[in-house]
Amino acid sequence: MTKPTTTSEKTVLRAPLGILATATATHGTGRDDDIPLPRLPGFVESAFSPLAYEVSRQCLTERPDGGTSRSSEAESGGGSRTAVALASLLGDTTTADLASRRMVSGQVHNPLLFMQATPNSVLGHTSREFGITGQMFSTSFFDDPLTELLAMADLLLEDPELERVLVLGVELGGGERPAAMHRELTDGGALPAPDLPPSAGLAAAVLLGRAGAGAPVTVRSAQTPGADAGAVDRPGGIQGLFDLAAAHRQLLRNGGIRLLPGPATAFVLTADTSDTADTSGTADTADETETHAHQ
């Protein structure tokens, strides 16, 4: 996983992106929509990998175009022309904490508790299950993962060999290690750590393609963030991905246009791809509303 980066200036998408599918999953948060932690062979204890795989699976099986799967579970899913980018500020802190406690207590090391490789390992498992052979990235963003992931997808889709980019974010609950790292990253705790139980986890994914390539909803940068643009809720928080998924679901049901404010830039989502050809205007229609999927 790369070093956390910050957004120094507004990132603008060079062209609209098509939203092919979205998915969210929460575990252990106390929310009504929490799911039982999916079982994932070879991954133990932590919610990181099961939730990352679950949201990826939902997106890739909902829109299976572009590849073949090597597993019977996902025969129609896949992506030989698909790239994947996973963002998590601190990675698999649950596994890191457990491995540290075992070492301090003198217990025999469990080779499955190798937290440094968890993000890449779950991406490798996903690529094997869905036949993904495009580029795969594990990265960490401090300010605004949604903006950075959309910008990364925009850049990757410049490659004519790629048709889709799956972006996802994973965030785990509290514990000694994430609390300490948040204090260090925010100069003593200027921004809050995730208000989640230690065993909880959040994950969200968005499958993106070029606008007009069968996507029922498109996303583009707004001309300006606007006065109601949100502030960073916490370092590396993936609330923006949840907000985008909620807006996507609303547009699929009701149509129209939605404005999605954010700390770095605002995005405009529309259910009519023909309306996204001109990206120079501002989002000023009466139908544009901010959406929230509170974690």
N, C-alpha and C positions, 0 to 999 in steps of 0.2 A: 504494500500500500504506500502511495506516495505521501510526501509531507503535506499537511493541511495548507490550503491556499486561501487567500482572501480576495474578494471582488474589489478591485481598485476603481473601476469605472463601470458605467452601465453597459451591459452586454446586449447587443441588438442582433436578433436573428436576421441573416441575410435574405432569407426567403421563408414563407410559411412552411410549417411542418404539419404533416397529417398525423392525427392521433388514431391509431388503428385499434388500440385496446388499452384499458387501464385495470389495475387490480390493487387492492389493499388488504392487509391482514394484520391483526393485532392479537397478542396472546398475553394473558396475565395482567392486563391493565385494569380490570374491573369494569370495563365497558360492556354494554349489552351485546355488541357484535364480536367479542373475543371468540377465538376459535381454539379447539384443542391443538396442542402443538403437534404438527405433522411428524410422522416418523420418517427419518431419512437415513438409509444405511450408511454406516461409517462415520456418522456425526453424533456426538453425545453431549448431554448436559445443557448446552446452550440453545437459545431460541434463534440465534443468528442465521445459521445455515438453513434450518427447516423453513423459516419464514421467507428468506431470500428465494429459496427454491419454489415455495408455494406461489408467490406473486408472479414469478417468472413463468411457472407452469400455466397459471390462469391466462396470462397474456398470450403465450405461444400456442396454447390449444384453442383459444378463442379465434385467433387469426393465424392458421397454420400455413399460409401461403409461403412459398419460397424455399422449401427444404424438406428433407425427409428425416424421420426420427429413427433411432436405432433401438428404441425400447418399445415393448408391446403396450405400455401405459400411454404413450404419446405417439401412436402410429401416424396420426395426421398432423402432428405439430412439427416444427423444425425451422431451420434457417441456415442453409449453406450460404445465403447471401445476407446474413444477419450479423451485426456486431452487438456487443453488450458492454455496458458501463455501469459498474456498481459503485455507489458512494456511501461511505460511513465515516463519521468524524473520528471515532476511536476504535473501530473494528470490533472484534469479538472479545469484549472485556470480561464476559462471564467465564470463558475458557481461560483467559489470562489469569483471573483471580483464583480460579480453582487450581490451576497448575502451580501457582505461587504458594497457595496454602498447603498443597500436598508436599511441595519441596521443603517448606519450612518445618512441617511436622515430621519429616523424615520418611514419608511414604515413597514407594517405588513409583517412578515416573510412568505415566500412561502415555504411550506414543500418540494416542488420539487427541490428547490435549496439547495441540501444537497451534496456538492461537495465531502465530505469525502467518500461517498459510491458510487460515480459514476462508477469507474472502476469495482467494484464488482457487481454493479447493472446491468451494460450492459452485463457482463459475465453471470449473472443469467438469464437475458432475452434471451441471445443466447442459453444457455443450455436448457431452457424451449422450445424454438422454434425448436431445433434440437435434443432433447432427449439426450443431453450429460450428462453422469453420471460419467465421469472420473474426475481426479483432476483438479482444476482450481486455477490459481495463478494470482495475481496482484502485479507487482514488479516494481522497478525503478533502472536503471543502469546509472552510470555517464559517463563512458568512451565509451563503445562499446556494445550497445544493441544487435546487430546482433550476435556477438560472444557468448554473455551470453545466448541468447535465443536458439541458436543451441546447446550449451553445456547442457542447461536444457532439451531440447528435447532428446538429446543423453542419458542422465541419466534416464529420465522418461521411455524411450523405453526399459530399462532393465526389466521393469515390464512385464511379459508375458501376463498379462491381458489387456494390452494396445496395440493397433495397430497403432494409429496415434496421433500426437501432433500438434495442431494448435497454432502457435506463431504469435503474432501481436504487432505492435508498433503504438502509437498515439502521435502526436505532434501538439500543438496548437500555434496560432499566438501570437504576443506580447501583451503587456498590462502592467499595473503597477506592478502587482504581479509577473509575470514571469521575467520581467526585474530586479526587486529587488532580486529575488531568484538566477538568474544567476550571478548577481554581487557578492552575498554572496558565492555561490558555487565556483566561480572562482577567489576568492581573489581580488575583485574589477573590474572584467571584463576582465581577461586575455584571455578568449575565448568568442567569440561573442554569443549573444542570437539569436534565430531564426529570420531571416529577413523576417517576415511574417506579413500581416495586422492582427489587433487584432481579427477579426472574422474568420480568416482562420484556416484551419486544414489539417493535413496530416495523412494518415493511410496506413499501408501495412501489409499483412498477408502472411504466408507461411504454408501450410499443409504438414507435414513431416511424414514419415513412415520408416520402415526398408528398407534398400537397397534390391532390388530384389523382392519386394512385389508389383509389378505392377507399380512402379514409372518410368516414362520415363527419368528422370534426377536424378542424384545423386550428393551429395555434400560431400566432405571430407576435412580435414585439409591438407594444403600444408606442406611439410617438413620444410620449413622456410618461413617467410613472404616475403623475397626478398627486394632488394633495393628500389623498387617502392611501398612498402607498404604505405598505406595512414596514415595520422595523424588524430587525433580526430578533426572533423570539428567544433563541438560545443558540450557542455555537453548534453548527452542523445540524440543526433541527430539520427534519424532513416534512414539517407541516405543509410546506408548499406543494409537495407531491400529493399529499392527501387532498389539499384544496383543488388541485388540478383534476384529480380523479373524480371528486364530487361534482365539479363543474362539467366534466365530460359526461357523467351520468345524467345530469339535468338536461344538457343539450340534446342527448340522444332521445330523451323522453319528450321534451317540449320545444326543441329547436331554438332559434334565436342566437343572440350574442351575449357573451359574458366577459367582463373585465376582471382579471385576476391580478390584484396588486401584489407587490413584493418589495423586499428591501433593496434590491439592485435595479430591477426594472419591472414594468407591468406587462402582462401578456393579455392578448385578446383572443378568445376562443369563439369560433363560429361554427354552426352546424351546416352552413351552406358554403361549400368549398369554392364556388364561383365568386363569392364576395371577398375572397382573400387575395385576389391577384394584385390589388393595389395595397401595398403595405406602408404607404407614405402618410396616410391620414391618422388622426387621433381617434380613440375609442370614445365616441360622444353620443351614442344612441341611448334612448331611454331604457332599453332592455338590458343594458349592461349592468350587472350587479356583482358585488364581491361574494364569493362563496367560501364557506369554511367547513372543514371536517375536523372538529375539535378532537385533539388527542387526549 
